[in-house]
Amino acid sequence: MTSLLVQGYEVVIGFETHAQLSTQSKIFSRAPTAFGAEPNTQACAVDLALPGTLPVMNKGAVERAIEFGLAVGAHVAEQSIFARKNYFYPDLPKGYQISQFEIPVVQGGGVSFFLGNEKKTVRLVRAHLEEDAGKSLHEDFIGQSGIDLNRAGTPLLEIVTEPDMRSSQEAVAYAKELHKIVTWIGICDGNMQEGSFRCDANVSVRKPGAPLGTRREIKNLNSFKFMQQAMDYEVRWQIEQIEDGHKIQQATVLFDPDTGETRAMRSKEDAADYRYFPDPDLPPLVIGRDWVARVQAQMTELPRVMAARFVADYGLPEYDASTLTQSKAMAAYFEAAAKACGQAKWVSNWVMGEVSRRLNAGNLELDALPVSSAQLAAMISRIADGSISNNAAKQVFDALWNGEASGEGAVDQIIQAKGLKQMNDTSALEAIIDQVLADNAENVAQFRAGKEKAFNALVGQAMKASKGLANPAQVNEMLKKKLG
């Protein structure tokens, strides 16, 4: 694994991600999980930890954990154990959180992605089911704090990696890929602003070859932009501390986007501090292989499986296939256009290039794209059959984007209206080339003297004389023939 050194130090990053599962009710009660309700209107007796209440496992949460395990190539444990994680905080009514410790439901697996053109894989340690805590509300204008227990008991899947990442860029790429996976298979809505997908980054630095450094955990990173800023600042801060002769103390820190700095919140707890022990109210979670098979049969085609199919069926490079499967919408758009025109690589180039550039520039989602997959396919077909050049295709795409024509025949209408049809009349093109050769005797002489740039100049003159309508490949061929 290659490492990017920062001021002579190797960066080591591991992630813990809490994905809120897309169930309608909580993990151990029937209370709803809808976001945005009035405080404490979605907390039942179980969530409030009233005496005599007992947790009952939500089957839908378990099935979503199974789906995730299958999606990342992990082992889904035949039997896993729920434990009590003990700590005291105002938003935790029971005084403990029900989680999994020694035997989690999902074990191992990995997440692969591209960083630039380099393929990376981050190993997963585990993914375990647990309940969320409530939320403290601080009303500064009245000087009081309150507790909202609507989130208490919301089902979470905590996904833990090995410390495999060696830069903030790599860590963000991993987080984006994980976000894609959980939203693609539908186990989490991925809304970072609402707290449905929360990332904690464990960051440390060390000299190459040295033992792992002391890590500090950056909590609750809720945007990819802030995620990278927080890790970059933390890396710089740790290096400065070490260079100044200080030791890094293990701690939990928060990132302040206003200052761009991290600040220590509390010393970091170890597992022993939580006094884990098996929850006596919950029996072991037993998952038979037949249950796993039923879940797998109902799952949508996974992004990695679809990417492999794009490589096999359409002959795409692995990088293209991975990029095109960043979302279901993009994958469907590509495949519809590729099937319609039979030019998969050209479609891939256009989708990854001009289509993506326009969407990013306009901050648009793919469903708002004004150029349909059928129109893109029709345009590419006209490039393939020699009707238009690549430069003319850009003008066609502009016109489609601006809504200058619509429907199935839009591409041909635009070509006709703008006079973009490529010149394929050999006799007319030959007359143009003869005139170019006659008018550019100096370039002809230079080419015959061995200067290749002179040939490009002649091609340019021929294209100019044809007003850009000549077929560049045909121009090249005819010029070479006439020049011997």
FENHUGI-V88413 format. One record per residue. N is the residue number from 1. OMEGA is omega in radians with two decimals (NA if undefined). NEAR is the number of other ideal C-beta (glycine too) atoms within 10 Angstrom. Layout:
N/OMEGA/NEAR
N/OMEGA/NEAR
This chain:
1/3.12/8
2/-3.12/7
3/3.07/13
4/-3.10/11
5/3.07/13
6/-3.12/17
7/3.11/11
8/-3.14/10
9/3.04/20
10/3.12/19
11/3.12/25
12/-3.08/19
13/2.98/26
14/-3.06/22
15/2.90/24
16/-3.07/16
17/3.06/23
18/3.08/19
19/3.11/27
20/-3.07/24
21/-2.94/26
22/3.08/19
23/3.11/19
24/-3.13/10
25/-3.03/18
26/-2.97/27
27/-3.12/24
28/3.12/23
29/-3.14/21
30/3.13/11
31/-3.10/20
32/-3.11/16
33/-3.08/22
34/-3.11/9
35/2.96/15
36/3.13/6
37/3.08/13
38/-3.10/8
39/3.02/14
40/3.07/15
41/-3.14/12
42/3.12/22
43/-3.12/23
44/-3.07/17
45/3.12/12
46/-3.14/21
47/-3.13/25
48/3.14/17
49/3.09/15
50/-3.09/10
51/3.08/5
52/-3.14/5
53/-3.13/16
54/3.12/9
55/3.05/19
56/-3.01/13
57/3.09/16
58/-3.10/23
59/-3.13/10
60/3.10/16
61/3.13/25
62/-3.13/22
63/3.09/19
64/3.06/24
65/3.09/29
66/3.12/22
67/-3.13/26
68/3.13/26
69/3.12/27
70/-3.10/18
71/-3.09/23
72/3.09/23
73/-3.10/14
74/3.01/23
75/3.05/12
76/-3.01/23
77/3.07/21
78/3.11/14
79/3.08/11
80/-2.98/23
81/3.00/19
82/-3.09/26
83/3.04/23
84/3.09/20
85/-2.95/21
86/2.94/15
87/-3.06/13
88/3.11/7
89/-3.03/12
90/-3.07/12
91/3.13/15
92/-2.98/19
93/-3.07/19
94/-3.00/18
95/3.05/11
96/3.08/19
97/3.07/20
98/-3.09/20
99/3.02/19
100/-3.06/25
101/-3.00/19
102/-3.09/10
103/3.14/17
104/-3.09/24
105/-3.14/27
106/-3.05/29
107/3.10/17
108/-3.08/15
109/-3.13/22
110/3.12/14
111/-3.14/24
112/-3.11/15
113/3.09/21
114/2.98/14
115/-2.91/14
116/3.10/9
117/-3.09/8
118/3.12/10
119/3.14/12
120/3.02/19
121/3.07/12
122/3.14/25
123/3.06/14
124/3.05/24
125/-3.00/18
126/2.90/22
127/-3.08/24
128/3.12/24
129/3.05/25
130/3.10/22
131/3.09/26
132/3.02/21
133/3.05/21
134/-3.07/23
135/3.06/16
136/3.13/12
137/-3.11/12
138/-3.12/8
139/-3.05/9
140/-3.04/7
141/3.06/5
142/3.07/7
143/-3.13/7
144/3.06/9
145/3.12/11
146/-3.13/13
147/3.05/18
148/-3.08/18
149/3.09/22
150/-3.12/24
151/-3.09/21
152/-3.13/28
153/3.08/31
154/-3.07/27
155/3.11/27
156/2.91/25
157/3.12/25
158/-3.03/19
159/-3.00/25
160/3.14/17
161/2.86/24
162/3.11/13
163/-2.99/17
164/-3.01/20
165/-3.01/27
166/3.05/19
167/3.10/21
168/3.13/23
169/3.13/15
170/-3.14/21
171/3.11/26
172/3.10/21
173/3.07/21
174/-3.10/24
175/3.11/25
176/3.13/14
177/3.09/19
178/3.10/25
179/3.12/18
180/-3.08/18
181/-3.05/23
182/3.10/26
183/3.14/19
184/-3.10/22
185/2.99/19
186/-3.14/13
187/-3.11/25
188/3.14/25
189/3.03/16
190/-3.10/18
191/-3.06/13
192/-3.14/19
193/-3.14/9
194/3.08/13
195/-3.13/16
196/-3.11/22
197/-3.03/22
198/-3.08/19
199/3.00/27
200/-3.11/17
201/3.04/28
202/-2.99/19
203/3.01/28
204/3.08/21
205/3.11/27
206/2.98/16
207/-3.11/12
208/3.13/9
209/-3.14/6
210/3.05/10
211/3.12/6
212/3.12/12
213/3.09/19
214/-3.05/15
215/2.98/21
216/-3.05/21
217/3.08/18
218/-2.98/24
219/2.88/17
220/3.07/13
221/-2.96/27
222/2.96/17
223/-3.12/13
224/3.12/16
225/-3.14/10
226/3.14/18
227/-3.11/22
228/3.11/19
229/-3.10/18
230/-3.12/26
231/3.11/24
232/3.13/17
233/-3.10/20
234/3.11/25
235/3.13/21
236/-3.11/13
237/-3.12/17
238/3.13/24
239/3.12/17
240/3.13/11
241/-3.12/14
242/3.14/18
243/3.12/11
244/3.08/7
245/3.14/6
246/3.06/10
247/3.08/8
248/3.08/17
249/3.12/11
250/-3.05/14
251/2.97/16
252/-3.07/15
253/3.07/22
254/3.10/15
255/3.09/22
256/-3.10/13
257/3.14/13
258/-3.14/5
259/-3.09/9
260/-3.07/12
261/2.99/15
262/3.09/23
263/-3.09/10
264/3.11/12
265/3.12/13
266/3.05/10
267/-3.05/11
268/3.12/17
269/2.98/13
270/-3.10/8
271/-3.11/10
272/-3.13/7
273/-3.07/12
274/3.09/17
275/3.12/12
276/2.91/18
277/-3.09/12
278/3.14/16
279/-3.10/18
280/-3.12/8
281/-3.09/13
282/3.09/17
283/3.06/12
284/3.09/12
285/-3.09/18
286/-3.11/10
287/3.13/19
288/-3.13/9
289/3.11/9
290/3.09/8
291/3.11/16
292/-3.13/17
293/3.13/10
294/3.11/12
295/-3.11/19
296/-3.12/14
297/-3.10/7
298/-3.07/9
299/3.03/14
300/3.09/13
301/-3.07/13
302/-3.12/18
303/-3.13/22
304/3.10/20
305/3.11/13
306/3.12/20
307/3.11/22
308/3.10/15
309/3.11/16
310/3.09/24
311/-3.08/16
312/-3.02/10
313/-3.03/13
314/3.11/20
315/-3.12/12
316/2.95/22
317/-3.11/13
318/3.13/14
319/3.11/17
320/-3.09/22
321/3.12/24
322/-3.13/22
323/-3.09/18
324/3.11/27
325/3.06/23
326/3.07/18
327/3.11/15
328/-3.10/17
329/3.14/12
330/3.14/19
331/-3.13/22
332/3.13/14
333/3.13/22
334/-3.01/27
335/3.12/19
336/3.14/16
337/-3.12/28
338/3.12/25
339/-3.07/14
340/-3.06/17
341/3.12/22
342/-3.13/13
343/-2.98/18
344/-3.09/21
345/3.09/13
346/3.10/21
347/3.12/28
348/-3.14/23
349/-3.12/14
350/-3.13/22
351/-3.14/24
352/-3.10/17
353/-2.99/10
354/-3.12/17
355/-3.13/23
356/3.13/16
357/-3.13/10
358/3.13/16
359/-3.14/16
360/-3.12/9
361/-3.13/8
362/-3.09/12
363/-3.07/7
364/2.96/12
365/-3.05/10
366/-3.13/16
367/3.09/7
368/-3.11/9
369/-3.11/21
370/3.13/13
371/-3.11/23
372/3.11/17
373/3.12/21
374/3.12/16
375/3.09/25
376/3.13/28
377/3.13/22
378/3.14/21
379/-3.14/29
380/3.07/24
381/3.13/18
382/3.03/23
383/-3.07/19
384/-3.11/13
385/3.05/11
386/-3.12/14
387/3.14/19
388/3.08/26
389/3.08/22
390/3.12/9
391/3.11/12
392/3.13/22
393/3.10/21
394/3.09/13
395/3.09/16
396/-3.13/27
397/3.08/20
398/-3.11/15
399/3.09/21
400/-3.12/22
401/-3.10/16
402/3.07/9
403/-3.11/10
404/3.05/14
405/-3.11/18
406/3.10/12
407/-3.04/10
408/-3.07/11
409/-3.05/12
410/-3.09/21
411/-3.14/27
412/3.09/16
413/-3.11/16
414/3.12/23
415/-3.12/23
416/-3.06/12
417/-3.07/11
418/3.13/15
419/-3.04/9
420/-3.07/21
421/-3.06/16
422/3.14/20
423/3.12/18
424/3.11/14
425/-3.04/10
426/-3.10/10
427/3.13/6
428/-3.13/12
429/3.11/20
430/3.12/13
431/3.11/12
432/-3.10/21
433/3.09/23
434/-3.14/12
435/3.11/13
436/3.14/24
437/3.14/17
438/-3.09/9
439/-3.04/13
440/-3.10/17
441/-3.12/9
442/3.11/10
443/3.10/20
444/-3.13/20
445/3.13/11
446/3.14/17
447/-3.13/20
448/3.08/12
449/3.04/8
450/-3.13/7
451/-3.06/13
452/-3.12/8
453/-3.14/9
454/3.11/18
455/3.11/18
456/3.10/13
457/3.12/17
458/3.08/23
459/3.13/17
460/3.13/13
461/3.13/20
462/3.12/23
463/3.11/19
464/-3.12/12
465/3.13/18
466/-3.11/19
467/3.09/10
468/-3.05/15
469/3.12/20
470/3.06/24
471/-3.06/19
472/-3.14/16
473/3.14/10
474/3.10/17
475/3.13/23
476/-3.09/15
477/-3.08/11
478/3.11/19
479/-3.14/19
480/-3.14/12
481/-3.11/10
482/-3.14/14
483/3.09/14
484/NA/5
